[in-house]
Amino acid sequence: MLLTAEGAALLLIDLQQRLVPAIHDNEVVVARAVRLAEAARLLDIPVYATEQYPAGLGPTVAPLAAYPQAVLSKTTFSAADAPGFSALLPPGAGEIVVAGCEAHVCVLQTVLGLVGSGRRVLVAADAIGSRDPADVAAAIGRARQHGAEIVTSEMVLFEWLRDSRHPKFREVQKLLRLSSATGRTTIELADEARSGMLDACHGSRQRWSVMTLPRLPVSGRCWRHGWTFTARPC
């Protein structure tokens, strides 16, 4: 059964400032989550987020922070067990697309809770992550076994659209064109001294990868450190 934009919601689980850097391929996970969130915005699909113990793990990462209509702070690993979760998702949201981390803990437990409540749950496999890729694979297998559907962010976008004549088709299509195979962009720090600091922190790498930005090149600030940068396609 295809997805529909009507009655859909996007749930971003624990994509937080002190957790995301530890996630394997975190640049890709954030980029794909941004793709989903921006498409949801264009198509008037509500976006919600959870944050696991934000006093310790920080708020939602900057590229995604503006999208959620509501954010639920929690300490339970399953958001479905957290006080206030029943009020987070509207009653009419029958199809929940899930992205976030960690795939094998908070994402999986939340997905199983949602499936148990009778919702149709779709796990965006390219927009979830864990520190160990093996945990992602195990989480996907278990979620599927218990009734969740496994999709990709691109599948979701085309099924939300359904037709190339959709008035938002070209805007949504740009989200696919602008994401490279890895979802990465190159960051050139404006201050060479800060570039040296970046190398020291991240294994002497020459490049810093973040979310795919809507128009390149573009100047801005690193969501993690606040440094000024110019982003260009890899």
N, C-alpha and C positions, 0 to 999 in steps of 0.2 A: 504494500500500500504506500502510495506516495505521500510525502509531507504536504501540509497546507500552511499557508501563512496565517490563515484565520484560526484563532485558538491556539497558536504557538507561543512559546516563550523561550528565551535563551537564559540559561543559568550558568554563571561563571563561578567556579568553586575555588576559592583560596589562592587566587593569582596575586600573591602579596610580595611586597618589596624585599623581605628577608628570606622568603622561601624560593621564589622564582630563580635566583641565581644558582641555586644548587641543583636545579632540574636539568636532566640531560636534554640537549637541544632546546634550551629554554627560549632561544630567539625564534625558533619555528613555532613553538607552542604559543607564545605571545602573539606572533604575527597572525597565526590562524584564528586565534581568539578575537583579535582585532577585526579580522575579515568578517567573522560571524557577527560581531557587535555592530560594525558599521552597516552591514547589510540589513540587520534587524532595525537599525535606526531608519534607514531609507524606506523600509517596508512597513514601518509603524508596528513592529513586533516588540513587545516589552522585553527588557533586559534586567536581570536581577543578579546579585552577587552575594557570596558569603565570604567571611574573613575569619580564619581560625586564630583565636587568641591574638587579636591585633596589637595588644600591648607588647607582645614579644615578636611577632612576625611582621608587624607593620601593616599599613593600609594596602589596598589594591594598587598594583603598579600603574604608573602615570599614563601609559598609552591606553589603559582601559578604564581609568578612574571616572571619566565623564559619562560613561555609557549607562551604568545601572540606574534604574529608577528607584531602587531601594537596595540597601546592603544590610545583611544580617550578620552580626557578630556572634560567634559561637565558641564553645569549648568542646562540644561533642564532635566526634569524627564524622558521623553521619549528620548532615544538615537536617535531614528529615526528622531527627530526634531532638533538634534544638528548640528551645522555647521560642515561639514566634514564627516558626517556619510555615505553619499552616496559613498564617496571614501574609507571608511573603509572596507566594504565588497566587494569582487570581483564580477563583473557582473555575472560570471558563477556559483556563489553560490546560488543554488536554494532551498537547504534545510538547514535551520538554526536551530541548536540545541542550546537552551538557558539555561544557569544556572546563578545564582546570587542572589542579594538581593537589596532592599526589594521586596518580591514577589508581594505585592499589589500596589507598587508605580512604581519604575523604571523598574522592570522586566515586569509587566503587561502592562504599557504604551508603552514600547518598542515592546513587542510582538504584541500588537494591531496595532502599526504602521507598523511593518513588514508584518503582515497579510494583512493590507490595501494596501500595495505595491505589493501584488501578490506573495509573497514568501511562501513557505511551511515552517511552523514554528512548532518546536517540543519543548515543555517545559519539561525539566527533573525534574519531581516532587520531587525527592529526593535530588536535587542539587540546590533548591531554598529555601529561608527562609525569615522570617520577625520576628519582636520582638514578635508578638502574633501569635500562630499557627492558630487561627481563620482567620486571614488575608490571610494566605497562602491558606487555603481551599477556601476562597471567590475568591481569585485571580485565582486559578486553574479552578474553576467553570466558571468564567467570560471569561477566555481565551478560554476554550473549546467552550463556547456558541458562540464565535465570530470566530471560525474556526481553532484555534490552536489545535495541537494534544498533548495529555498528555502522556508522556513516563517515564520510569525510566532509570537511567544510564546503568543498565545491559541490558535492551532492546536495547538501542542504540549500545552498544558494539557488541552484537551478530548479530544485523542487519548490522552493518558496516562490520563485518567479513563474514557473510553468510554461511561459510563452514568451518568445522573443519580441512580441508586440507589447509586452508589459511596459507601462510608462517609465518604470525605473530600470529597465533592462540595461541600458547603456551605462548607467551609473554603477550598477552592481557588477557588470562585466568588467569595468575598470579595476575593481578590487582583485579580480583574477589575473588580469594582465600585469598589474603592478607588483604582484607577489612573484618572486623568483621561485625556483624549485626549493630553495631553502628558506625563503622568507627573510633573507638578510639584506642589509645595506652596509656600506662601508662608512665608518665614522672617522673623520679627520679632525682632530682637536685643534682649535684655533690657537692654543698656547702650547708651544713645544715642551715647555717644562711640565705641563700637565700630561702631555703625551708620555713623558718619561715615567710619571707616576702611574699611568695606566699600564705601561709595560711591566712595571714592578708588581702591580697587583694581579695581572692576568697573564703571567707566563711569557713575558716579552713578545706578545703578539703585536703585529703591526696594525691590526684592524679590530674594531669593536663592533659586534653585530647586535642590532636591536630590531624592533618592529619595522616592517616595510612602511615607508612614509608615503603619503598620497601623491606628492609631486616632488620629483628629484631633479637637480639638487635642491636642498633646502637647509636652512640653518635652524638650529634649535638648541636644546639642552639634553644631555644624557639623562634618562629617567632615573638612573641609579645614583649618579654622583652630582648631577646638576651642572656638569661642565658644558661649555659652549662647543658646538660641533657643526660641521657641514656634512650632510649625508649625500652620497652618490650611489648609483646602482653598482653592485659587485660585477 
